[in-house]
Amino acid sequence: MDAGALVGLALPLGVGLAAIGSGVGLGQAVGKAMEAIARQPEAADKIQTAMIIGAALIEALTIYALVVVFLLMGKV
């Protein structure tokens, strides 16, 4: 198997791992935020704002991984 074939196989696997990691991370972040809101409902606005900013950053990293895959697929 040549290097191009290995890269062609590794790129989709890498973006799949990035998506799985993003899903797990978002699930934990949202779960912990819901627990925090349940414990302290008066702080819901601050908790929700921080959670949304964190979720956006997690999603941005996943999109960056997808963009890198598309850029490297052009090189294969």
C-alpha positions as CSV (number, residue, x, y, z in Angstrom):
1,M,0.0,0.0,0.0
2,D,1.5,3.4,-1.0
3,A,1.5,6.5,1.1
4,G,-1.4,8.2,-0.8
5,A,-3.7,5.3,-0.1
6,L,-2.8,5.4,3.6
7,V,-3.5,9.1,3.8
8,G,-6.7,8.6,1.9
9,L,-7.7,6.0,4.5
10,A,-6.5,8.0,7.5
11,L,-8.2,11.3,6.7
12,P,-11.8,10.1,7.0
13,L,-10.9,8.1,10.1
14,G,-9.4,11.2,11.6
15,V,-12.4,13.4,11.0
16,G,-14.6,10.6,12.4
17,L,-12.6,10.6,15.6
18,A,-12.8,14.4,15.7
19,A,-16.6,14.1,15.4
20,I,-16.9,11.5,18.1
21,G,-14.7,13.5,20.4
22,S,-16.8,16.6,19.7
23,G,-20.0,14.7,20.5
24,V,-18.7,13.3,23.7
25,G,-17.3,16.7,24.8
26,L,-20.6,18.5,23.9
27,G,-22.6,15.9,25.8
28,Q,-20.5,16.3,28.9
29,A,-20.6,20.1,28.7
30,V,-24.3,20.3,28.3
31,G,-24.9,17.6,31.0
32,K,-22.8,19.4,33.5
33,A,-24.5,22.7,32.6
34,M,-27.9,21.2,33.2
35,E,-26.8,19.8,36.6
36,A,-25.4,23.3,37.5
37,I,-28.7,25.0,36.5
38,A,-30.7,22.4,38.5
39,R,-28.6,23.1,41.6
40,Q,-28.6,26.9,41.2
41,P,-31.5,28.1,39.0
42,E,-30.8,31.8,39.6
43,A,-27.5,31.5,37.8
44,A,-29.0,29.9,34.7
45,D,-28.3,32.8,32.4
46,K,-24.5,32.9,33.2
47,I,-24.2,29.1,33.0
48,Q,-26.1,29.0,29.7
49,T,-24.0,31.7,28.2
50,A,-20.8,30.0,29.2
51,M,-22.1,26.7,27.9
52,I,-23.0,28.1,24.5
53,I,-19.6,29.8,24.1
54,G,-17.9,26.5,25.0
55,A,-20.1,24.5,22.6
56,A,-19.4,27.0,19.8
57,L,-15.6,26.5,20.4
58,I,-15.9,22.7,20.4
59,E,-17.9,22.8,17.1
60,A,-15.4,25.2,15.6
61,L,-12.6,22.7,16.3
62,T,-14.6,20.0,14.6
63,I,-15.2,22.2,11.5
64,Y,-11.4,23.0,11.4
65,A,-10.7,19.2,11.3
66,L,-13.2,18.8,8.5
67,V,-11.6,21.7,6.5
68,V,-8.1,20.1,7.0
69,V,-9.4,16.8,5.6
70,F,-10.8,18.5,2.5
71,L,-7.5,20.4,2.0
72,L,-5.4,17.3,2.4
73,M,-7.7,15.2,0.2
74,G,-6.8,17.6,-2.6
75,K,-3.2,16.6,-2.2
76,V,-3.8,12.8,-2.4
